[in-house]
């Protein structure tokens, strides 16, 4: 039953990826494989800082290699739309340390 | 294989997953796989003010390799059972 955590249910959905170097990349999941390499379309990076609001850097079509992936989150678009990114201040995420 | 089976039995419980980048995510254990990748539902980040990065995420897939700890409810664990199983696994392996 709970033996395969497939990403199938997230295909064609907007997802938020946290990479091992601490970046947050948002885009549409187009594909993935057994090793969780992923293809992200219409992607943009959300850069958080303590000095200014969230910046968005448009990236386009991206392949993210599995060994750089930390978390893949299903973005709730309604919730996301209700956030005021210009007011958010935060330290950037730390990189993963093994 | 022991922990894979163990986590399968924990599906449905509330857990907190602490990652190697210090982020901590609380949620309901939805599923787990052979790599101990974890899918959580109804997630909220533990320190939301410090880590607003996942405010609009309610379900997530966490790669097994980035997990530092999985915090379990103390009464959700049969410690003796786990202890026995681990001893057996250690002998057999």
N, CA and C atoms of all chains as a GROMACS GRO file, in nm:
protein
  573
    1UNK      N    1   0.084  -0.120   0.000
    1UNK     CA    2   0.000   0.000   0.000
    1UNK      C    3   0.087   0.124   0.000
    2UNK      N    4   0.150   0.153   0.112
    2UNK     CA    5   0.233   0.273   0.117
    2UNK      C    6   0.375   0.236   0.080
    3UNK      N    7   0.390   0.167  -0.032
    3UNK     CA    8   0.523   0.119  -0.066
    3UNK      C    9   0.592   0.198  -0.175
    4UNK      N   10   0.516   0.277  -0.248
    4UNK     CA   11   0.582   0.360  -0.350
    4UNK      C   12   0.537   0.504  -0.334
    5UNK      N   13   0.632   0.593  -0.308
    5UNK     CA   14   0.595   0.734  -0.301
    5UNK      C   15   0.617   0.792  -0.438
    6UNK      N   16   0.526   0.764  -0.531
    6UNK     CA   17   0.541   0.815  -0.667
    6UNK      C   18   0.515   0.964  -0.672
    7UNK      N   19   0.581   1.029  -0.768
    7UNK     CA   20   0.557   1.171  -0.789
    7UNK      C   21   0.451   1.189  -0.897
    8UNK      N   22   0.393   1.075  -0.939
    8UNK     CA   23   0.294   1.080  -1.047
    8UNK      C   24   0.182   1.176  -1.018
    9UNK      N   25   0.137   1.175  -0.892
    9UNK     CA   26   0.023   1.259  -0.856
    9UNK      C   27   0.055   1.407  -0.870
   10UNK      N   28   0.184   1.441  -0.880
   10UNK     CA   29   0.221   1.582  -0.887
   10UNK      C   30   0.247   1.629  -1.029
   11UNK      N   31   0.246   1.536  -1.126
   11UNK     CA   32   0.276   1.575  -1.264
   11UNK      C   33   0.173   1.675  -1.314
   12UNK      N   34   0.221   1.780  -1.382
   12UNK     CA   35   0.139   1.890  -1.434
   12UNK      C   36   0.087   1.981  -1.325
   13UNK      N   37   0.137   1.962  -1.203
   13UNK     CA   38   0.100   2.054  -1.094
   13UNK      C   39   0.215   2.148  -1.067
   14UNK      N   40   0.182   2.259  -1.003
   14UNK     CA   41   0.288   2.352  -0.965
   14UNK      C   42   0.350   2.302  -0.836
   15UNK      N   43   0.482   2.289  -0.838
   15UNK     CA   44   0.550   2.239  -0.719
   15UNK      C   45   0.660   2.336  -0.676
   16UNK      N   46   0.698   2.323  -0.550
   16UNK     CA   47   0.804   2.405  -0.494
   16UNK      C   48   0.916   2.310  -0.456
   17UNK      N   49   1.033   2.329  -0.513
   17UNK     CA   50   1.145   2.240  -0.486
   17UNK      C   51   1.246   2.310  -0.397
   18UNK      N   52   1.290   2.241  -0.294
   18UNK     CA   53   1.399   2.293  -0.212
   18UNK      C   54   1.522   2.212  -0.251
   19UNK      N   55   1.624   2.280  -0.303
   19UNK     CA   56   1.742   2.208  -0.348
   19UNK      C   57   1.844   2.200  -0.235
   20UNK      N   58   1.942   2.113  -0.253
   20UNK     CA   59   2.041   2.091  -0.148
   20UNK      C   60   2.130   2.212  -0.122
   21UNK      N   61   2.135   2.306  -0.217
   21UNK     CA   62   2.216   2.425  -0.191
   21UNK      C   63   2.129   2.536  -0.129
   22UNK      N   64   2.007   2.501  -0.090
   22UNK     CA   65   1.923   2.596  -0.016
   22UNK      C   66   1.837   2.686  -0.101
   23UNK      N   67   1.825   2.654  -0.231
   23UNK     CA   68   1.741   2.737  -0.317
   23UNK      C   69   1.598   2.687  -0.320
   24UNK      N   70   1.507   2.777  -0.352
   24UNK     CA   71   1.366   2.742  -0.363
   24UNK      C   72   1.323   2.769  -0.508
   25UNK      N   73   1.289   2.663  -0.580
   25UNK     CA   74   1.252   2.679  -0.720
   25UNK      C   75   1.109   2.632  -0.740
   26UNK      N   76   1.029   2.715  -0.802
   26UNK     CA   77   0.887   2.685  -0.823
   26UNK      C   78   0.861   2.664  -0.971
   27UNK      N   79   0.786   2.561  -1.005
   27UNK     CA   80   0.755   2.538  -1.146
   27UNK      C   81   0.656   2.426  -1.162
   28UNK      N   82   0.626   2.391  -1.289
   28UNK     CA   83   0.530   2.284  -1.317
   28UNK      C   84   0.608   2.155  -1.339
   29UNK      N   85   0.574   2.051  -1.263
   29UNK     CA   86   0.643   1.924  -1.278
   29UNK      C   87   0.600   1.858  -1.408
   30UNK      N   88   0.696   1.838  -1.497
   30UNK     CA   89   0.662   1.779  -1.626
   30UNK      C   90   0.698   1.631  -1.630
   31UNK      N   91   0.802   1.594  -1.556
   31UNK     CA   92   0.843   1.454  -1.557
   31UNK      C   93   0.943   1.425  -1.448
   32UNK      N   94   0.960   1.296  -1.424
   32UNK     CA   95   1.055   1.252  -1.322
   32UNK      C   96   1.094   1.110  -1.358
   33UNK      N   97   1.197   1.057  -1.288
   33UNK     CA   98   1.231   0.917  -1.312
   33UNK      C   99   1.251   0.846  -1.178
   34UNK      N  100   1.292   0.720  -1.183
   34UNK     CA  101   1.309   0.641  -1.063
   34UNK      C  102   1.408   0.702  -0.965
   35UNK      N  103   1.502   0.776  -1.018
   35UNK     CA  104   1.603   0.836  -0.932
   35UNK      C  105   1.561   0.973  -0.882
   36UNK      N  106   1.438   1.012  -0.911
   36UNK     CA  107   1.383   1.147  -0.882
   36UNK      C  108   1.460   1.262  -0.944
   37UNK      N  109   1.518   1.243  -1.063
   37UNK     CA  110   1.558   1.358  -1.144
   37UNK      C  111   1.425   1.418  -1.187
   38UNK      N  112   1.414   1.552  -1.196
   38UNK     CA  113   1.286   1.606  -1.237
   38UNK      C  114   1.298   1.710  -1.347
   39UNK      N  115   1.188   1.722  -1.422
   39UNK     CA  116   1.179   1.824  -1.526
   39UNK      C  117   1.076   1.925  -1.481
   40UNK      N  118   1.118   2.050  -1.476
   40UNK     CA  119   1.033   2.156  -1.425
   40UNK      C  120   1.013   2.260  -1.535
   41UNK      N  121   0.887   2.290  -1.568
   41UNK     CA  122   0.862   2.389  -1.672
   41UNK      C  123   0.815   2.520  -1.609
   42UNK      N  124   0.833   2.630  -1.681
   42UNK     CA  125   0.791   2.764  -1.634
   42UNK      C  126   0.846   2.791  -1.495
   43UNK      N  127   0.972   2.755  -1.475
   43UNK     CA  128   1.022   2.764  -1.338
   43UNK      C  129   1.083   2.900  -1.307
   44UNK      N  130   1.076   2.934  -1.180
   44UNK     CA  131   1.141   3.056  -1.133
   44UNK      C  132   1.194   3.031  -0.992
   45UNK      N  133   1.302   3.099  -0.961
   45UNK     CA  134   1.361   3.083  -0.829
   45UNK      C  135   1.310   3.194  -0.739
   46UNK      N  136   1.273   3.158  -0.618
   46UNK     CA  137   1.231   3.259  -0.520
   46UNK      C  138   1.347   3.283  -0.425
   47UNK      N  139   1.399   3.405  -0.427
   47UNK     CA  140   1.513   3.437  -0.343
   47UNK      C  141   1.464   3.516  -0.222
   48UNK      N  142   1.489   3.460  -0.104
   48UNK     CA  143   1.449   3.526   0.019
   48UNK      C  144   1.566   3.605   0.076
   49UNK      N  145   1.537   3.721   0.128
   49UNK     CA  146   1.644   3.794   0.195
   49UNK      C  147   1.588   3.866   0.316
   50UNK      N  148   1.678   3.906   0.406
   50UNK     CA  149   1.633   3.975   0.527
   50UNK      C  150   1.619   4.124   0.502
   51UNK      N  151   1.673   4.170   0.390
   51UNK     CA  152   1.673   4.314   0.366
   51UNK      C  153   1.558   4.359   0.278
   52UNK      N  154   1.518   4.274   0.183
   52UNK     CA  155   1.413   4.316   0.091
   52UNK      C  156   1.318   4.201   0.070
   53UNK      N  157   1.205   4.227   0.004
   53UNK     CA  158   1.105   4.124  -0.020
   53UNK      C  159   1.157   4.016  -0.112
   54UNK      N  160   1.074   3.914  -0.131
   54UNK     CA  161   1.114   3.799  -0.211
   54UNK      C  162   1.135   3.838  -0.357
   55UNK      N  163   1.248   3.796  -0.414
   55UNK     CA  164   1.275   3.824  -0.556
   55UNK      C  165   1.246   3.699  -0.637
   56UNK      N  166   1.196   3.718  -0.758
   56UNK     CA  167   1.173   3.602  -0.844
   56UNK      C  168   1.262   3.611  -0.966
   57UNK      N  169   1.342   3.507  -0.989
   57UNK     CA  170   1.427   3.500  -1.108
   57UNK      C  171   1.368   3.396  -1.201
   58UNK      N  172   1.326   3.440  -1.321
   58UNK     CA  173   1.265   3.346  -1.414
   58UNK      C  174   1.371   3.255  -1.475
   59UNK      N  175   1.341   3.123  -1.479
   59UNK     CA  176   1.440   3.026  -1.526
   59UNK      C  177   1.396   2.953  -1.653
   60UNK      N  178   1.266   2.926  -1.668
   60UNK     CA  179   1.220   2.853  -1.786
   60UNK      C  180   1.216   2.703  -1.763
   61UNK      N  181   1.260   2.626  -1.863
   61UNK     CA  182   1.253   2.480  -1.855
   61UNK      C  183   1.381   2.427  -1.791
   62UNK      N  184   1.367   2.355  -1.682
   62UNK     CA  185   1.483   2.310  -1.607
   62UNK      C  186   1.480   2.160  -1.583
   63UNK      N  187   1.599   2.099  -1.581
   63UNK     CA  188   1.611   1.964  -1.530
   63UNK      C  189   1.691   1.975  -1.400
   64UNK      N  190   1.634   1.921  -1.292
   64UNK     CA  191   1.707   1.923  -1.166
   64UNK      C  192   1.749   1.780  -1.135
   65UNK      N  193   1.879   1.762  -1.115
   65UNK     CA  194   1.932   1.629  -1.089
   65UNK      C  195   1.892   1.580  -0.952
   66UNK      N  196   1.864   1.451  -0.941
   66UNK     CA  197   1.810   1.394  -0.817
   66UNK      C  198   1.899   1.417  -0.696
   67UNK      N  199   2.030   1.417  -0.715
   67UNK     CA  200   2.114   1.428  -0.594
   67UNK      C  201   2.116   1.570  -0.540
   68UNK      N  202   2.054   1.664  -0.610
   68UNK     CA  203   2.046   1.800  -0.560
   68UNK      C  204   1.910   1.830  -0.499
   69UNK      N  205   1.820   1.730  -0.498
   69UNK     CA  206   1.683   1.754  -0.452
   69UNK      C  207   1.666   1.723  -0.305
   70UNK      N  208   1.603   1.817  -0.232
   70UNK     CA  209   1.577   1.797  -0.090
   70UNK      C  210   1.430   1.768  -0.069
   71UNK      N  211   1.346   1.868  -0.102
   71UNK     CA  212   1.202   1.855  -0.078
   71UNK      C  213   1.126   1.895  -0.204
   72UNK      N  214   1.020   1.818  -0.236
   72UNK     CA  215   0.931   1.858  -0.345
   72UNK      C  216   0.794   1.879  -0.283
   73UNK      N  217   0.746   2.003  -0.287
   73UNK     CA  218   0.620   2.033  -0.222
   73UNK      C  219   0.512   2.068  -0.322
   74UNK      N  220   0.389   2.026  -0.291
   74UNK     CA  221   0.277   2.059  -0.378
   74UNK      C  222   0.230   2.198  -0.341
   75UNK      N  223   0.241   2.291  -0.434
   75UNK     CA  224   0.207   2.430  -0.405
   75UNK      C  225   0.056   2.450  -0.413
   76UNK      N  226   0.000   2.504  -0.306
   76UNK     CA  227  -0.142   2.536  -0.306
   76UNK      C  228  -0.156   2.677  -0.364
   77UNK      N  229  -0.207   2.685  -0.487
   77UNK     CA  230  -0.208   2.814  -0.558
   77UNK      C  231  -0.288   2.921  -0.488
   78UNK      N  232  -0.398   2.880  -0.426
   78UNK     CA  233  -0.480   2.979  -0.354
   78UNK      C  234  -0.401   3.039  -0.239
   79UNK      N  235  -0.339   2.950  -0.161
   79UNK     CA  236  -0.258   2.995  -0.048
   79UNK      C  237  -0.146   3.084  -0.095
   80UNK      N  238  -0.083   3.041  -0.204
   80UNK     CA  239   0.031   3.114  -0.257
   80UNK      C  240  -0.010   3.254  -0.302
   81UNK      N  241  -0.129   3.264  -0.363
   81UNK     CA  242  -0.177   3.393  -0.413
   81UNK      C  243  -0.207   3.488  -0.298
   82UNK      N  244  -0.236   3.432  -0.180
   82UNK     CA  245  -0.271   3.516  -0.067
   82UNK      C  246  -0.148   3.572   0.004
   83UNK      N  247  -0.030   3.523  -0.035
   83UNK     CA  248   0.092   3.571   0.030
   83UNK      C  249   0.141   3.700  -0.032
   84UNK      N  250   0.185   3.792   0.053
   84UNK     CA  251   0.242   3.918   0.004
   84UNK      C  252   0.393   3.905   0.007
   85UNK      N  253   0.451   3.867  -0.106
   85UNK     CA  254   0.593   3.837  -0.110
   85UNK      C  255   0.681   3.960  -0.085
   86UNK      N  256   0.626   4.077  -0.116
   86UNK     CA  257   0.708   4.196  -0.097
   86UNK      C  258   0.733   4.224   0.051
   87UNK      N  259   0.645   4.166   0.137
   87UNK     CA  260   0.660   4.190   0.279
   87UNK      C  261   0.741   4.081   0.349
   88UNK      N  262   0.761   3.967   0.281
   88UNK     CA  263   0.830   3.855   0.346
   88UNK      C  264   0.979   3.881   0.359
   89UNK      N  265   1.027   3.862   0.483
   89UNK     CA  266   1.171   3.874   0.506
   89UNK      C  267   1.216   3.746   0.573
   90UNK      N  268   1.321   3.688   0.521
   90UNK     CA  269   1.372   3.567   0.586
   90UNK      C  270   1.516   3.543   0.544
   91UNK      N  271   1.587   3.472   0.629
   91UNK     CA  272   1.721   3.429   0.590
   91UNK      C  273   1.706   3.323   0.483
   92UNK      N  274   1.796   3.321   0.386
   92UNK     CA  275   1.792   3.213   0.287
   92UNK      C  276   1.810   3.079   0.358
   93UNK      N  277   1.755   2.973   0.298
   93UNK     CA  278   1.769   2.839   0.356
   93UNK      C  279   1.915   2.797   0.357
   94UNK      N  280   1.948   2.717   0.456
   94UNK     CA  281   2.086   2.670   0.463
   94UNK      C  282   2.107   2.556   0.364
   95UNK      N  283   2.229   2.540   0.317
   95UNK     CA  284   2.255   2.423   0.232
   95UNK      C  285   2.254   2.296   0.317
   96UNK      N  286   2.226   2.184   0.251
   96UNK     CA  287   2.222   2.056   0.321
   96UNK      C  288   2.364   2.012   0.354
   97UNK      N  289   2.382   1.971   0.479
   97UNK     CA  290   2.512   1.921   0.521
   97UNK      C  291   2.497   1.775   0.561
   98UNK      N  292   2.570   1.685   0.497
   98UNK     CA  293   2.553   1.542   0.525
   98UNK      C  294   2.632   1.496   0.646
   99UNK      N  295   1.576  -0.272   0.523
   99UNK     CA  296   1.439  -0.321   0.508
   99UNK      C  297   1.360  -0.312   0.637
  100UNK      N  298   1.429  -0.312   0.750
  100UNK     CA  299   1.360  -0.306   0.879
  100UNK      C  300   1.288  -0.173   0.893
  101UNK      N  301   1.360  -0.065   0.868
  101UNK     CA  302   1.299   0.067   0.886
  101UNK      C  303   1.194   0.097   0.781
  102UNK      N  304   1.208   0.041   0.663
  102UNK     CA  305   1.106   0.056   0.561
  102UNK      C  306   0.976  -0.005   0.614
  103UNK      N  307   0.981  -0.127   0.667
  103UNK     CA  308   0.862  -0.192   0.722
  103UNK      C  309   0.810  -0.114   0.841
  104UNK      N  310   0.903  -0.066   0.922
  104UNK     CA  311   0.863   0.008   1.041
  104UNK      C  312   0.786   0.134   1.004
  105UNK      N  313   0.835   0.210   0.908
  105UNK     CA  314   0.767   0.333   0.867
  105UNK      C  315   0.633   0.303   0.799
  106UNK      N  316   0.626   0.190   0.728
  106UNK     CA  317   0.498   0.154   0.667
  106UNK      C  318   0.390   0.140   0.774
  107UNK      N  319   0.430   0.084   0.888
  107UNK     CA  320   0.334   0.068   0.997
  107UNK      C  321   0.298   0.200   1.062
  108UNK      N  322   0.381   0.301   1.042
  108UNK     CA  323   0.354   0.430   1.105
  108UNK      C  324   0.269   0.523   1.020
  109UNK      N  325   0.232   0.476   0.899
  109UNK     CA  326   0.153   0.562   0.810
  109UNK      C  327   0.026   0.607   0.880
  110UNK      N  328  -0.002   0.736   0.871
  110UNK     CA  329  -0.121   0.790   0.937
  110UNK      C  330  -0.086   0.865   1.063
  111UNK      N  331   0.035   0.846   1.114
  111UNK     CA  332   0.075   0.916   1.237
  111UNK      C  333   0.132   1.053   1.206
  112UNK      N  334   0.126   1.141   1.307
  112UNK     CA  335   0.185   1.273   1.295
  112UNK      C  336   0.333   1.262   1.329
  113UNK      N  337   0.417   1.309   1.238
  113UNK     CA  338   0.560   1.306   1.265
  113UNK      C  339   0.621   1.441   1.232
  114UNK      N  340   0.740   1.463   1.284
  114UNK     CA  341   0.814   1.584   1.246
  114UNK      C  342   0.945   1.538   1.183
  115UNK      N  343   0.968   1.580   1.060
  115UNK     CA  344   1.090   1.541   0.992
  115UNK      C  345   1.189   1.657   0.998
  116UNK      N  346   1.306   1.630   1.058
  116UNK     CA  347   1.408   1.736   1.062
  116UNK      C  348   1.509   1.705   0.953
  117UNK      N  349   1.535   1.804   0.868
  117UNK     CA  350   1.623   1.784   0.754
  117UNK      C  351   1.765   1.827   0.783
  118UNK      N  352   1.855   1.789   0.695
  118UNK     CA  353   1.997   1.821   0.714
  118UNK      C  354   2.028   1.968   0.691
  119UNK      N  355   1.928   2.045   0.643
  119UNK     CA  356   1.952   2.190   0.633
  119UNK      C  357   1.884   2.263   0.748
  120UNK      N  358   1.852   2.186   0.855
  120UNK     CA  359   1.792   2.239   0.978
  120UNK      C  360   1.643   2.270   0.967
  121UNK      N  361   1.586   2.256   0.848
  121UNK     CA  362   1.442   2.278   0.833
  121UNK      C  363   1.368   2.164   0.901
  122UNK      N  364   1.257   2.194   0.971
  122UNK     CA  365   1.177   2.089   1.033
  122UNK      C  366   1.034   2.099   0.983
  123UNK      N  367   0.980   1.988   0.934
  123UNK     CA  368   0.846   1.988   0.876
  123UNK      C  369   0.758   1.889   0.950
  124UNK      N  370   0.643   1.936   0.998
  124UNK     CA  371   0.550   1.849   1.069
  124UNK      C  372   0.437   1.811   0.975
  125UNK      N  373   0.392   1.685   0.984
  125UNK     CA  374   0.282   1.644   0.899
  125UNK      C  375   0.241   1.502   0.927
  126UNK      N  376   0.141   1.456   0.853
  126UNK     CA  377   0.093   1.319   0.867
  126UNK      C  378   0.168   1.231   0.769
  127UNK      N  379   0.222   1.120   0.818
  127UNK     CA  380   0.297   1.030   0.730
  127UNK      C  381   0.201   0.966   0.630
  128UNK      N  382   0.222   0.998   0.503
  128UNK     CA  383   0.133   0.946   0.398
  128UNK      C  384   0.190   0.818   0.340
  129UNK      N  385   0.319   0.821   0.306
  129UNK     CA  386   0.380   0.700   0.252
  129UNK      C  387   0.532   0.708   0.260
  130UNK      N  388   0.592   0.592   0.239
  130UNK     CA  389   0.738   0.582   0.248
  130UNK      C  390   0.780   0.483   0.141
  131UNK      N  391   0.905   0.490   0.093
  131UNK     CA  392   0.948   0.392  -0.005
  131UNK      C  393   1.079   0.329   0.037
  132UNK      N  394   1.132   0.243  -0.047
  132UNK     CA  395   1.252   0.166  -0.012
  132UNK      C  396   1.372   0.255   0.018
  133UNK      N  397   1.375   0.377  -0.035
  133UNK     CA  398   1.488   0.467  -0.008
  133UNK      C  399   1.461   0.551   0.117
  134UNK      N  400   1.348   0.519   0.183
  134UNK     CA  401   1.302   0.598   0.297
  134UNK      C  402   1.273   0.742   0.258
  135UNK      N  403   1.238   0.765   0.130
  135UNK     CA  404   1.179   0.892   0.091
  135UNK      C  405   1.046   0.896   0.164
  136UNK      N  406   1.004   1.014   0.205
  136UNK     CA  407   0.884   1.028   0.287
  136UNK      C  408   0.788   1.125   0.221
  137UNK      N  409   0.661   1.088   0.217
  137UNK     CA  410   0.558   1.180   0.169
  137UNK      C  411   0.475   1.220   0.290
  138UNK      N  412   0.463   1.349   0.312
  138UNK     CA  413   0.385   1.400   0.425
  138UNK      C  414   0.265   1.476   0.375
  139UNK      N  415   0.153   1.467   0.448
  139UNK     CA  416   0.035   1.546   0.414
  139UNK      C  417   0.005   1.644   0.524
  140UNK      N  418  -0.068   1.749   0.486
  140UNK     CA  419  -0.108   1.848   0.586
  140UNK      C  420   0.012   1.907   0.657
  141UNK      N  421   0.110   1.947   0.577
  141UNK     CA  422   0.238   1.989   0.635
  141UNK      C  423   0.239   2.133   0.682
  142UNK      N  424   0.312   2.157   0.789
  142UNK     CA  425   0.346   2.295   0.824
  142UNK      C  426   0.489   2.293   0.872
  143UNK      N  427   0.560   2.396   0.838
  143UNK     CA  428   0.698   2.408   0.882
  143UNK      C  429   0.696   2.445   1.030
  144UNK      N  430   0.789   2.388   1.107
  144UNK     CA  431   0.789   2.408   1.251
  144UNK      C  432   0.810   2.555   1.291
  145UNK      N  433   0.908   2.620   1.238
  145UNK     CA  434   0.933   2.760   1.274
  145UNK      C  435   0.895   2.846   1.153
  146UNK      N  436   0.766   2.873   1.137
  146UNK     CA  437   0.716   2.936   1.014
  146UNK      C  438   0.770   3.077   0.993
  147UNK      N  439   0.801   3.145   1.102
  147UNK     CA  440   0.852   3.281   1.086
  147UNK      C  441   0.994   3.280   1.031
  148UNK      N  442   1.069   3.181   1.074
  148UNK     CA  443   1.208   3.173   1.029
  148UNK      C  444   1.215   3.113   0.889
  149UNK      N  445   1.123   3.021   0.861
  149UNK     CA  446   1.126   2.953   0.732
  149UNK      C  447   0.994   2.968   0.657
  150UNK      N  448   0.967   3.084   0.600
  150UNK     CA  449   0.840   3.103   0.528
  150UNK      C  450   0.843   3.040   0.389
  151UNK      N  451   0.951   2.972   0.354
  151UNK     CA  452   0.972   2.924   0.219
  151UNK      C  453   0.867   2.823   0.174
  152UNK      N  454   0.800   2.756   0.270
  152UNK     CA  455   0.703   2.654   0.231
  152UNK      C  456   0.563   2.684   0.282
  153UNK      N  457   0.533   2.813   0.299
  153UNK     CA  458   0.404   2.852   0.353
  153UNK      C  459   0.287   2.802   0.269
  154UNK      N  460   0.303   2.800   0.137
  154UNK     CA  461   0.190   2.758   0.055
  154UNK      C  462   0.196   2.610   0.017
  155UNK      N  463   0.281   2.535   0.085
  155UNK     CA  464   0.288   2.391   0.058
  155UNK      C  465   0.214   2.317   0.167
  156UNK      N  466   0.124   2.227   0.123
  156UNK     CA  467   0.048   2.149   0.223
  156UNK      C  468   0.079   2.001   0.218
  157UNK      N  469   0.137   1.955   0.105
  157UNK     CA  470   0.179   1.814   0.094
  157UNK      C  471   0.317   1.814   0.034
  158UNK      N  472   0.404   1.727   0.084
  158UNK     CA  473   0.537   1.729   0.024
  158UNK      C  474   0.603   1.591   0.022
  159UNK      N  475   0.700   1.581  -0.067
  159UNK     CA  476   0.781   1.462  -0.083
  159UNK      C  477   0.920   1.500  -0.032
  160UNK      N  478   0.970   1.422   0.063
  160UNK     CA  479   1.102   1.454   0.119
  160UNK      C  480   1.198   1.343   0.081
  161UNK      N  481   1.308   1.380   0.018
  161UNK     CA  482   1.404   1.280  -0.025
  161UNK      C  483   1.474   1.219   0.096
  162UNK      N  484   1.481   1.087   0.099
  162UNK     CA  485   1.538   1.018   0.215
  162UNK      C  486   1.676   1.068   0.253
  163UNK      N  487   1.756   1.102   0.152
  163UNK     CA  488   1.895   1.141   0.177
  163UNK      C  489   1.910   1.273   0.251
  164UNK      N  490   1.801   1.353   0.260
  164UNK     CA  491   1.816   1.481   0.331
  164UNK      C  492   1.758   1.478   0.472
  165UNK      N  493   1.707   1.358   0.512
  165UNK     CA  494   1.648   1.351   0.645
  165UNK      C  495   1.758   1.334   0.749
  166UNK      N  496   1.752   1.418   0.852
  166UNK     CA  497   1.843   1.399   0.966
  166UNK      C  498   1.770   1.316   1.072
  167UNK      N  499   1.650   1.362   1.113
  167UNK     CA  500   1.572   1.287   1.212
  167UNK      C  501   1.427   1.275   1.168
  168UNK      N  502   1.360   1.167   1.216
  168UNK     CA  503   1.215   1.161   1.207
  168UNK      C  504   1.166   1.154   1.350
  169UNK      N  505   1.098   1.261   1.397
  169UNK     CA  506   1.052   1.264   1.534
  169UNK      C  507   0.914   1.200   1.542
  170UNK      N  508   0.905   1.098   1.630
  170UNK     CA  509   0.781   1.021   1.641
  170UNK      C  510   0.709   1.049   1.771
  171UNK      N  511   0.576   1.030   1.774
  171UNK     CA  512   0.504   1.044   1.900
  171UNK      C  513   0.552   0.935   1.996
  172UNK      N  514   0.581   0.969   2.122
  172UNK     CA  515   0.640   0.870   2.214
  172UNK      C  516   0.552   0.747   2.235
  173UNK      N  517   0.419   0.767   2.231
  173UNK     CA  518   0.333   0.649   2.249
  173UNK      C  519   0.299   0.584   2.116
  174UNK      N  520   0.361   0.632   2.009
  174UNK     CA  521   0.336   0.568   1.880
  174UNK      C  522   0.438   0.459   1.853
  175UNK      N  523   0.530   0.442   1.945
  175UNK     CA  524   0.640   0.348   1.924
  175UNK      C  525   0.638   0.238   2.028
  176UNK      N  526   0.642   0.113   1.980
  176UNK     CA  527   0.661   0.003   2.074
  176UNK      C  528   0.811  -0.022   2.078
  177UNK      N  529   0.875   0.038   2.175
  177UNK     CA  530   1.022   0.035   2.180
  177UNK      C  531   1.076  -0.107   2.191
  178UNK      N  532   1.010  -0.190   2.273
  178UNK     CA  533   1.058  -0.328   2.291
  178UNK      C  534   1.052  -0.406   2.162
  179UNK      N  535   0.942  -0.390   2.090
  179UNK     CA  536   0.925  -0.461   1.963
  179UNK      C  537   1.036  -0.421   1.865
  180UNK      N  538   1.060  -0.290   1.859
  180UNK     CA  539   1.161  -0.237   1.769
  180UNK      C  540   1.300  -0.287   1.809
  181UNK      N  541   1.322  -0.288   1.938
  181UNK     CA  542   1.450  -0.334   1.994
  181UNK      C  543   1.477  -0.478   1.954
  182UNK      N  544   1.374  -0.563   1.973
  182UNK     CA  545   1.386  -0.703   1.935
  182UNK      C  546   1.414  -0.720   1.787
  183UNK      N  547   1.336  -0.648   1.706
  183UNK     CA  548   1.350  -0.659   1.561
  183UNK      C  549   1.490  -0.616   1.517
  184UNK      N  550   1.541  -0.512   1.580
  184UNK     CA  551   1.674  -0.462   1.544
  184UNK      C  552   1.782  -0.561   1.583
  185UNK      N  553   1.761  -0.622   1.699
  185UNK     CA  554   1.858  -0.724   1.744
  185UNK      C  555   1.862  -0.840   1.647
  186UNK      N  556   1.743  -0.884   1.604
  186UNK     CA  557   1.734  -0.995   1.510
  186UNK      C  558   1.799  -0.959   1.378
  187UNK      N  559   1.772  -0.839   1.332
  187UNK     CA  560   1.827  -0.790   1.205
  187UNK      C  561   1.979  -0.784   1.212
  188UNK      N  562   2.030  -0.738   1.325
  188UNK     CA  563   2.174  -0.724   1.342
  188UNK      C  564   2.240  -0.861   1.341
  189UNK      N  565   2.174  -0.961   1.404
  189UNK     CA  566   2.229  -1.097   1.407
  189UNK      C  567   2.228  -1.158   1.269
  190UNK      N  568   2.114  -1.143   1.201
  190UNK     CA  569   2.098  -1.206   1.069
  190UNK      C  570   2.184  -1.139   0.962
  191UNK      N  571   2.208  -1.011   0.975
  191UNK     CA  572   2.288  -0.938   0.876
  191UNK      C  573   2.433  -0.954   0.907
   0.00000   0.00000   0.00000
